Amino acid sequence: MVIGLSRWALNDLGLHRVELAHSVANPASCRVADKAGFRLEGAKHRALLHADGWHDMHLHARTRDGRP
């Protein structure tokens, strides 16, 4: 689903860049992002409040030309 949505956004909508963020406490989401072609760009410290407190978030991005 992530691959299809990002292809649609980049190719059909004509966006240049799509970003994806997930909690660093969720390594499965990191694997999904990587397999979908989203490159890890870094971490955002205490960026999102979850039920159990503030989470650091990984930021991934994919561009139309595929370059980082």
N, CA, C and O atoms as a GROMACS GRO file, in nm:
protein
  272
    1MET      N    1   0.082  -0.119   0.000
    1MET     CA    2   0.000   0.000   0.000
    1MET      C    3   0.087   0.126   0.000
    1MET      O    4   0.057   0.222  -0.072
    2VAL      N    5   0.194   0.128   0.080
    2VAL     CA    6   0.282   0.243   0.086
    2VAL      C    7   0.347   0.267  -0.050
    2VAL      O    8   0.360   0.381  -0.094
    3ILE      N    9   0.388   0.161  -0.116
    3ILE     CA   10   0.452   0.174  -0.246
    3ILE      C   11   0.355   0.232  -0.348
    3ILE      O   12   0.390   0.323  -0.422
    4GLY      N   13   0.233   0.180  -0.352
    4GLY     CA   14   0.133   0.228  -0.446
    4GLY      C   15   0.096   0.373  -0.423
    4GLY      O   16   0.084   0.450  -0.518
    5LEU      N   17   0.079   0.411  -0.298
    5LEU     CA   18   0.044   0.550  -0.268
    5LEU      C   19   0.158   0.646  -0.302
    5LEU      O   20   0.134   0.754  -0.355
    6SER      N   21   0.279   0.606  -0.273
    6SER     CA   22   0.391   0.696  -0.303
    6SER      C   23   0.411   0.707  -0.454
    6SER      O   24   0.443   0.815  -0.504
    7ARG      N   25   0.395   0.598  -0.528
    7ARG     CA   26   0.404   0.605  -0.675
    7ARG      C   27   0.297   0.698  -0.731
    7ARG      O   28   0.325   0.781  -0.817
    8TRP      N   29   0.175   0.684  -0.682
    8TRP     CA   30   0.065   0.770  -0.725
    8TRP      C   31   0.097   0.916  -0.698
    8TRP      O   32   0.079   1.001  -0.785
    9ALA      N   33   0.145   0.945  -0.577
    9ALA     CA   34   0.174   1.084  -0.539
    9ALA      C   35   0.287   1.142  -0.626
    9ALA      O   36   0.279   1.257  -0.668
   10LEU      N   37   0.391   1.062  -0.651
   10LEU     CA   38   0.505   1.111  -0.726
   10LEU      C   39   0.478   1.115  -0.876
   10LEU      O   40   0.517   1.211  -0.944
   11ASN      N   41   0.413   1.014  -0.929
   11ASN     CA   42   0.394   1.004  -1.074
   11ASN      C   43   0.266   1.070  -1.122
   11ASN      O   44   0.270   1.151  -1.215
   12ASP      N   45   0.153   1.037  -1.061
   12ASP     CA   46   0.024   1.088  -1.109
   12ASP      C   47  -0.003   1.230  -1.060
   12ASP      O   48  -0.047   1.315  -1.138
   13LEU      N   49   0.022   1.257  -0.934
   13LEU     CA   50   0.002   1.392  -0.882
   13LEU      C   51   0.114   1.487  -0.922
   13LEU      O   52   0.095   1.609  -0.925
   14GLY      N   53   0.229   1.430  -0.951
   14GLY     CA   54   0.342   1.513  -0.992
   14GLY      C   55   0.421   1.574  -0.877
   14GLY      O   56   0.496   1.668  -0.898
   15LEU      N   57   0.403   1.520  -0.755
   15LEU     CA   58   0.481   1.571  -0.643
   15LEU      C   59   0.629   1.536  -0.662
   15LEU      O   60   0.662   1.434  -0.723
   16HIS      N   61   0.715   1.619  -0.611
   16HIS     CA   62   0.860   1.594  -0.621
   16HIS      C   63   0.909   1.508  -0.504
   16HIS      O   64   1.004   1.432  -0.519
   17ARG      N   65   0.844   1.522  -0.388
   17ARG     CA   66   0.894   1.458  -0.266
   17ARG      C   67   0.776   1.414  -0.180
   17ARG      O   68   0.676   1.485  -0.167
   18VAL      N   69   0.791   1.295  -0.120
   18VAL     CA   70   0.693   1.244  -0.024
   18VAL      C   71   0.770   1.204   0.102
   18VAL      O   72   0.873   1.137   0.093
   19GLU      N   73   0.719   1.245   0.218
   19GLU     CA   74   0.784   1.212   0.345
   19GLU      C   75   0.698   1.115   0.425
   19GLU      O   76   0.575   1.112   0.413
   20LEU      N   77   0.766   1.037   0.508
   20LEU     CA   78   0.701   0.940   0.595
   20LEU      C   79   0.772   0.948   0.730
   20LEU      O   80   0.895   0.954   0.735
   21ALA      N   81   0.696   0.950   0.837
   21ALA     CA   82   0.756   0.952   0.971
   21ALA      C   83   0.693   0.841   1.056
   21ALA      O   84   0.576   0.808   1.041
   22HIS      N   85   0.775   0.785   1.144
   22HIS     CA   86   0.726   0.682   1.236
   22HIS      C   87   0.808   0.688   1.364
   22HIS      O   88   0.919   0.742   1.366
   23SER      N   89   0.754   0.634   1.469
   23SER     CA   90   0.823   0.631   1.597
   23SER      C   91   0.948   0.543   1.586
   23SER      O   92   0.944   0.436   1.526
   24VAL      N   93   1.057   0.588   1.645
   24VAL     CA   94   1.179   0.507   1.645
   24VAL      C   95   1.158   0.378   1.726
   24VAL      O   96   1.235   0.283   1.713
   25ALA      N   97   1.055   0.376   1.809
   25ALA     CA   98   1.023   0.256   1.888
   25ALA      C   99   0.953   0.149   1.804
   25ALA      O  100   0.918   0.043   1.856
   26ASN      N  101   0.932   0.176   1.674
   26ASN     CA  102   0.863   0.082   1.587
   26ASN      C  103   0.954   0.041   1.471
   26ASN      O  104   0.945   0.097   1.362
   27PRO      N  105   1.043  -0.056   1.495
   27PRO     CA  106   1.138  -0.095   1.391
   27PRO      C  107   1.070  -0.159   1.269
   27PRO      O  108   1.126  -0.154   1.159
   28ALA      N  109   0.952  -0.217   1.285
   28ALA     CA  110   0.882  -0.275   1.170
   28ALA      C  111   0.844  -0.167   1.070
   28ALA      O  112   0.853  -0.189   0.949
   29SER      N  113   0.804  -0.050   1.118
   29SER     CA  114   0.771   0.060   1.028
   29SER      C  115   0.894   0.108   0.953
   29SER      O  116   0.884   0.150   0.838
   30CYS      N  117   1.008   0.102   1.017
   30CYS     CA  118   1.133   0.142   0.952
   30CYS      C  119   1.163   0.045   0.836
   30CYS      O  120   1.205   0.089   0.729
   31ARG      N  121   1.142  -0.083   0.857
   31ARG     CA  122   1.166  -0.182   0.751
   31ARG      C  123   1.069  -0.162   0.635
   31ARG      O  124   1.109  -0.171   0.519
   32VAL      N  125   0.942  -0.133   0.665
   32VAL     CA  126   0.843  -0.109   0.560
   32VAL      C  127   0.882   0.013   0.478
   32VAL      O  128   0.877   0.010   0.355
   33ALA      N  129   0.920   0.120   0.545
   33ALA     CA  130   0.960   0.243   0.475
   33ALA      C  131   1.079   0.216   0.383
   33ALA      O  132   1.081   0.260   0.268
   34ASP      N  133   1.177   0.143   0.433
   34ASP     CA  134   1.296   0.112   0.354
   34ASP      C  135   1.259   0.028   0.231
   34ASP      O  136   1.305   0.057   0.121
   35LYS      N  137   1.177  -0.074   0.249
   35LYS     CA  138   1.136  -0.159   0.137
   35LYS      C  139   1.052  -0.084   0.035
   35LYS      O  140   1.049  -0.122  -0.082
   36ALA      N  141   0.984   0.022   0.078
   36ALA     CA  142   0.902   0.102  -0.013
   36ALA      C  143   0.983   0.211  -0.083
   36ALA      O  144   0.927   0.291  -0.159
   37GLY      N  145   1.114   0.215  -0.059
   37GLY     CA  146   1.199   0.310  -0.128
   37GLY      C  147   1.216   0.443  -0.058
   37GLY      O  148   1.266   0.539  -0.117
   38PHE      N  149   1.175   0.451   0.068
   38PHE     CA  150   1.191   0.574   0.146
   38PHE      C  151   1.324   0.567   0.219
   38PHE      O  152   1.348   0.475   0.297
   39ARG      N  153   1.410   0.664   0.194
   39ARG     CA  154   1.542   0.667   0.259
   39ARG      C  155   1.532   0.736   0.394
   39ARG      O  156   1.465   0.839   0.408
   40LEU      N  157   1.599   0.679   0.492
   40LEU     CA  158   1.605   0.739   0.625
   40LEU      C  159   1.689   0.865   0.619
   40LEU      O  160   1.804   0.862   0.574
   41GLU      N  161   1.632   0.976   0.664
   41GLU     CA  162   1.704   1.103   0.662
   41GLU      C  163   1.751   1.146   0.800
   41GLU      O  164   1.844   1.226   0.812
   42GLY      N  165   1.689   1.093   0.905
   42GLY     CA  166   1.731   1.131   1.038
   42GLY      C  167   1.619   1.112   1.139
   42GLY      O  168   1.517   1.050   1.110
   43ALA      N  169   1.641   1.167   1.258
   43ALA     CA  170   1.544   1.154   1.366
   43ALA      C  171   1.503   1.292   1.416
   43ALA      O  172   1.584   1.385   1.421
   44LYS      N  173   1.378   1.303   1.452
   44LYS     CA  174   1.325   1.426   1.510
   44LYS      C  175   1.300   1.397   1.658
   44LYS      O  176   1.216   1.313   1.692
   45HIS      N  177   1.372   1.466   1.745
   45HIS     CA  178   1.368   1.440   1.888
   45HIS      C  179   1.234   1.483   1.948
   45HIS      O  180   1.189   1.596   1.929
   46ARG      N  181   1.170   1.390   2.022
   46ARG     CA  182   1.044   1.416   2.094
   46ARG      C  183   0.944   1.492   2.006
   46ARG      O  184   0.892   1.596   2.045
   47ALA      N  185   0.919   1.436   1.888
   47ALA     CA  186   0.840   1.508   1.787
   47ALA      C  187   0.691   1.479   1.792
   47ALA      O  188   0.612   1.559   1.740
   48LEU      N  189   0.649   1.370   1.853
   48LEU     CA  190   0.506   1.337   1.850
   48LEU      C  191   0.464   1.276   1.984
   48LEU      O  192   0.532   1.189   2.039
   49LEU      N  193   0.352   1.323   2.034
   49LEU     CA  194   0.301   1.273   2.161
   49LEU      C  195   0.213   1.152   2.136
   49LEU      O  196   0.111   1.161   2.068
   50HIS      N  197   0.252   1.039   2.192
   50HIS     CA  198   0.175   0.915   2.188
   50HIS      C  199   0.111   0.894   2.325
   50HIS      O  200   0.137   0.971   2.417
   51ALA      N  201   0.030   0.793   2.337
   51ALA     CA  202  -0.038   0.765   2.464
   51ALA      C  203   0.062   0.741   2.578
   51ALA      O  204   0.033   0.771   2.694
   52ASP      N  205   0.181   0.687   2.545
   52ASP     CA  206   0.281   0.658   2.648
   52ASP      C  207   0.387   0.768   2.662
   52ASP      O  208   0.488   0.747   2.730
   53GLY      N  209   0.367   0.881   2.600
   53GLY     CA  210   0.461   0.992   2.614
   53GLY      C  211   0.516   1.037   2.480
   53GLY      O  212   0.470   0.994   2.374
   54TRP      N  213   0.616   1.125   2.485
   54TRP     CA  214   0.676   1.180   2.365
   54TRP      C  215   0.768   1.078   2.299
   54TRP      O  216   0.846   1.011   2.366
   55HIS      N  217   0.757   1.068   2.168
   55HIS     CA  218   0.839   0.975   2.091
   55HIS      C  219   0.931   1.050   1.996
   55HIS      O  220   0.892   1.151   1.936
   56ASP      N  221   1.053   1.000   1.983
   56ASP     CA  222   1.140   1.044   1.874
   56ASP      C  223   1.084   0.981   1.747
   56ASP      O  224   1.032   0.869   1.749
   57MET      N  225   1.096   1.052   1.637
   57MET     CA  226   1.041   1.004   1.510
   57MET      C  227   1.150   0.995   1.405
   57MET      O  228   1.232   1.086   1.390
   58HIS      N  229   1.151   0.884   1.331
   58HIS     CA  230   1.238   0.874   1.215
   58HIS      C  231   1.170   0.946   1.100
   58HIS      O  232   1.049   0.935   1.082
   59LEU      N  233   1.248   1.019   1.021
   59LEU     CA  234   1.197   1.084   0.901
   59LEU      C  235   1.257   1.015   0.780
   59LEU      O  236   1.379   1.006   0.766
   60HIS      N  237   1.170   0.966   0.692
   60HIS     CA  238   1.210   0.902   0.567
   60HIS      C  239   1.153   0.987   0.454
   60HIS      O  240   1.052   1.055   0.472
   61ALA      N  241   1.217   0.981   0.337
   61ALA     CA  242   1.164   1.054   0.222
   61ALA      C  243   1.194   0.976   0.094
   61ALA      O  244   1.290   0.900   0.084
   62ARG      N  245   1.107   1.001  -0.003
   62ARG     CA  246   1.123   0.944  -0.136
   62ARG      C  247   1.101   1.057  -0.236
   62ARG      O  248   1.006   1.134  -0.221
   63THR      N  249   1.186   1.068  -0.337
   63THR     CA  250   1.172   1.171  -0.438
   63THR      C  251   1.144   1.108  -0.574
   63THR      O  252   1.171   0.990  -0.596
   64ARG      N  253   1.089   1.187  -0.663
   64ARG     CA  254   1.050   1.136  -0.793
   64ARG      C  255   1.170   1.078  -0.868
   64ARG      O  256   1.158   0.975  -0.934
   65ASP      N  257   1.285   1.145  -0.858
   65ASP     CA  258   1.403   1.096  -0.930
   65ASP      C  259   1.477   0.987  -0.854
   65ASP      O  260   1.575   0.932  -0.904
   66GLY      N  261   1.433   0.955  -0.732
   66GLY     CA  262   1.493   0.847  -0.655
   66GLY      C  263   1.623   0.881  -0.586
   66GLY      O  264   1.682   0.795  -0.520
   67ARG      N  265   1.669   1.005  -0.602
   67ARG     CA  266   1.795   1.043  -0.537
   67ARG      C  267   1.768   1.094  -0.397
   67ARG      O  268   1.661   1.146  -0.368
   68PRO      N  269   1.868   1.077  -0.308
   68PRO     CA  270   1.851   1.127  -0.171
   68PRO      C  271   1.852   1.278  -0.164
   68PRO      O  272   1.839   1.334  -0.055
   0.00000   0.00000   0.00000
